[in-house]
Amino acid sequence: MRLRKKLLGESHHDVALSLNNLAYFYGDQRRYKEAKPLYLQALKVAKVALGENHPRTNLYRNNLQQLLEKMKNQE
């Protein structure tokens, strides 16, 4: 992740993709507290790099929402 950010820049859409994928991996392992900030960061980068309504931005938003539901159900 550090290398990708260094090579592409913090606000590149591929950085958002990597953040989303890592968050998904953590979420799949039920490491929700680690996944949440990654999804938030992916969404923030995607909004700037791709736009508010881009399909990938919407995907990251939906992934975050699903994670929040899982966290809520875990309480």
C-alpha positions in Angstrom: 0.0 0.0 0.0 2.8 2.4 0.9 4.5 1.7 -2.4 1.4 2.2 -4.4 0.7 5.5 -2.7 4.3 6.6 -3.3 4.2 5.7 -7.0 0.8 6.9 -7.9 0.0 9.5 -5.3 -2.4 9.6 -2.4 -5.4 10.6 -4.6 -5.1 8.1 -7.5 -8.1 6.0 -8.2 -6.0 2.8 -8.1 -5.0 3.7 -4.6 -8.7 3.8 -3.7 -9.1 0.4 -5.3 -6.3 -1.1 -3.2 -7.7 0.5 -0.1 -11.1 -1.0 -0.8 -9.6 -4.4 -1.5 -7.6 -4.4 1.7 -10.7 -3.3 3.6 -12.7 -6.1 2.1 -10.0 -8.6 3.1 -10.1 -7.3 6.7 -13.9 -7.4 6.7 -13.9 -10.9 5.5 -11.7 -11.8 8.4 -14.1 -9.9 10.7 -11.5 -7.3 11.5 -14.1 -4.6 11.1 -12.4 -1.9 13.1 -9.4 -2.2 10.8 -11.6 -2.3 7.6 -13.7 0.8 8.4 -11.0 3.5 8.1 -9.8 1.9 4.9 -13.2 2.0 3.3 -13.6 5.6 4.4 -10.3 6.5 2.9 -11.1 4.6 -0.3 -14.4 6.5 -0.6 -12.8 9.8 0.0 -10.2 9.2 -2.7 -12.7 7.9 -5.2 -15.0 10.9 -4.7 -12.1 13.2 -5.7 -10.5 11.0 -8.4 -13.6 9.6 -10.0 -16.5 11.7 -8.9 -19.4 11.3 -6.5 -21.5 9.1 -8.8 -18.9 6.9 -10.5 -19.6 3.2 -10.4 -16.5 2.5 -8.3 -17.3 5.3 -5.9 -20.8 3.7 -5.5 -19.2 0.3 -5.0 -17.0 1.6 -2.2 -19.9 3.4 -0.6 -22.0 0.1 -0.7 -19.1 -1.9 0.7 -18.8 0.6 3.6 -22.5 0.4 4.2 -22.4 -3.4 4.3 -19.5 -3.3 6.8 -21.4 -0.8 9.0 -24.4 -3.2 9.0 -22.1 -6.1 10.0 -20.6 -4.0 12.8 -24.1 -3.0 14.0 -25.3 -6.6 14.0 -22.2 -7.7 16.0 -23.0 -5.4 18.9 
